[in-house]
Amino acid sequence: MGTMVARLWASFDARMPSVAEQWKIHASEYYAPKNFNFWYFFGSLAMLVLVIQIVSGIFLTMYYKPDAGLAFGSVEYIMRDVPFGWLLRYIHSTGASAFFVVVYLHMFRAMLYGSYREPRELIWIFGVLIYLTLMGEAFFGYLLPWGQMSYWGAQVIVNLFGTVPFIGSDLALWIRGDYVVSDATLNRFFALHVIALPLVLLGLVVAHILALHDVGSNNPDGVEIKKLKDANGRPLDGIPFHPYYTVKDLLGAVVFLAIFCIVMFFVPEMGGYFLEYNNFIPADPLKTPEHIAPVWYFTPYYSILRAVPPLFNSQFPGVLAMGVATLVLFFLPWLDRSPVKSIRYRGVLYKSWLAAFVVVFVILGYLGTENTNVWGQFPVSDDSFLGRNIVDTKDVATWVARVCTVVYFLFFILMPWYTARDKVQPVPERVTA
């Protein structure tokens, strides 16, 4: 029996790219820096969440009905009548937010250690494309439950495309497939969410990993380990990815899944951030919810949109700013002029600007989740000394968002200046522990 299996495997291996050879290239003989730290968990965790989303999504599509009259009822059927259907739905909804958590942390690690710098520009570009595809995937999937927030959120976001000069109305009509969000919209969003974008996402992930393994991984020191090799051509500061980092990533996956399960079983709505309460109400085109806002992972860009004043009663400047805020990420490898990669050896200028960027991104995200009342006016106050009323017309949240938006863009615009003039420390030739 063993001989027969060995023959079958040898026959298969001879007619396909060698599995053993690929295993050596990408795992057992792929040398990674020996000084990986906590921040290097999130790439493998993103892969894990991708698998979770695909598997749970497959099972959900077995019961979901992409029909405007049946969609909400099919979700309720999954939650109430399908064996463990509630578990499938909560796995998928929690996984959507978990995906963005690990991707944001993964991107932040790249900004910490300069993982977008030469020779890894293509890895970063593929990563940003994955991020944008993931945003599209989340947006198209958000409509599928056909709840109040799903319906009106999609209505608002699609209408933003209508602000584009000259082609806006036709573009919005093409995206919706109808003059309003309707059954046609639901069907095309379902097809894009379940088939088209997952295929694009998988292709980009493969390209991202192949590009990474071709040039090698970065590390917290920013030292290229391929420069120093032993007599056998193995990096002196590298260790095989398997078994060392497969075991380490397995430990990270166990901790992550424990946190994932706590959220999924005990707080799947996460106070309305993961699953909005209005989405448990069937979509009603005749009743607009009091507060319409995107899911938390879109809210920084939503705040940028609201922070930019309309021009000639058009919201297009805000839409343009929101688009530029994401597209500017592509240019990060060429904006950074520092002679060093890692934040360990950078000066106070880059550290300060990166800290400011993180702070304003979090503030923008928070403001985007808040009720529109927060963006309102101060109340009228009585000035007894002057004997008259003073109306303070400052819109606090709007101005905070505008300041944060300016800082967000200045982080990128001024990067060539402050990275070139930053006082850096000498980088060691070998990686440090």
Secondary structure, 3 states (H helix, E strand, C coil): CHHHHHHHHHHHHHCCCCHHHHHHHHHHCCEEECCCCHHHHHHHHHHHHHHHHHHHHHHHHCCCCCCCCCHHHHHHHHHHCCCCHHHHHHHHHHHHHHHHHHHHHHHHHHHHHCCCCCCCHHHHHHHHHHHHHHHHHHHHHHCCCCEHHHHHHHHHHHHHHCCCCCCHHHHHHHHHCCCCCCHHHHHHHHHHHHHHHHHHHHHHHHHHHHHHHHHCCCCCCCCCHHHCECCCCCECCEEEHHHHHHHHHHHHHHHHHHHHHHHHHHCCCHHHCCCCHHHHCECCCCCCCCCCCCCHHHHHHHHHHHHCCCECCECHHHHHHHHHHHHHHHHHHHHCCCCCCCHHHCCHHHHHHHHHHHHHHHHHHHHHHCCHHHHCCCCCEEECCCCEEECCCCCHHHHHHHHHHHHHHHHHHCHHHHHHHCCCCCCCCCCCC
